Amino acid sequence: MKEYIEERAIQIANYIIESNATVRQTAKKFGISKSTVHKDVTERLFMINPALAARARQVLDINKSERHIRGGMATKDKYMRERSKFS
């Protein structure tokens, strides 16, 4: 594996852990695709630093389990903003 990919995987994992970031937020921050973020954390990082990979995976699993709640909140906010326009 190329050195810059290893460095990126470590940076991504540290960012996810420090900021509790989602895959989408991380991809936007680093200017890469969501699938690249996912592959870096789940596959590549595991070969480089398994302990760091496990910690990052923990955060991503929590985010994944909460995503349906965030989606519902976003929809609610959207309709509340639209409703306030007409009031």
N, C-alpha and C positions, 0 to 999 in steps of 0.2 A: 504494500500500500504506500502511496506517495506521502511524503512528510506533511505537505500542506493539508491533505485530507485528514490526517491524524490530528493535526493542530486544530483544524476546524471542528472536528468531532468533540474534542475536549472543550473548546470555547463554547460550543453549542450546549453541551451538558452543563457547564458551569453557569451559563446564562439561564437555562431552564430552572436549575436548582435555586439560584439566587433570587430570581424574579418571579418564580412560580408561573412561568410563561407557558402558553399553549403552543402546540406545533405551528399553528398559523401565525401567532405573534413572533415566534422565533424565526420562521421563514422570512417574514417581512423585515425583521431586524437585520438578518444576515444576507438578504437579497438572493435567497435560494428557494427552491420549491419545497412544499410540504413533504413530498416523498423523500427528498434528499435529507431533510431533517430527521425524518422517521428512520431512514436507513442508517444514518450516522449514529443515532442514539441506540438503536436496537441491535444492529449487526456490527458495524465497524468499531464502535467504542467498546463493545464487549471483548473484542480481541486485544484492545490497547489497555483498558483499565476497567476490569469487571466491576469493581466496587463503585466507581463513579457512574458506570452505566446503570447499575441497579438503583442508585439514588435518583438519577434522572428519570428512569423508567417509573419509579414510584410517583413522582410528580405528574408525569404524563398520564398514568393510570387514574390518579385522582381527578385530573382535568377531564379525562374521558368520561368518568362516571358522573361528573357534574354538568356536562355539556348540554344535556336536555333541559336542565334548569336555566342555564344562561340563555339558551335559545328562546325559552318561554318568556323570560324577563325582557329580552330584546323586543319581542313581538308586543308585549304589553306596553313597553315604553313607546314604541312606534305609534300604537293606536292612541295612547294618552297624548302624545304630541299633536297628532292629527285632530283629536277631539278638542284640544285647547285652542286650536286655530279658529274654530267655529264658535267658541264661547265668548 
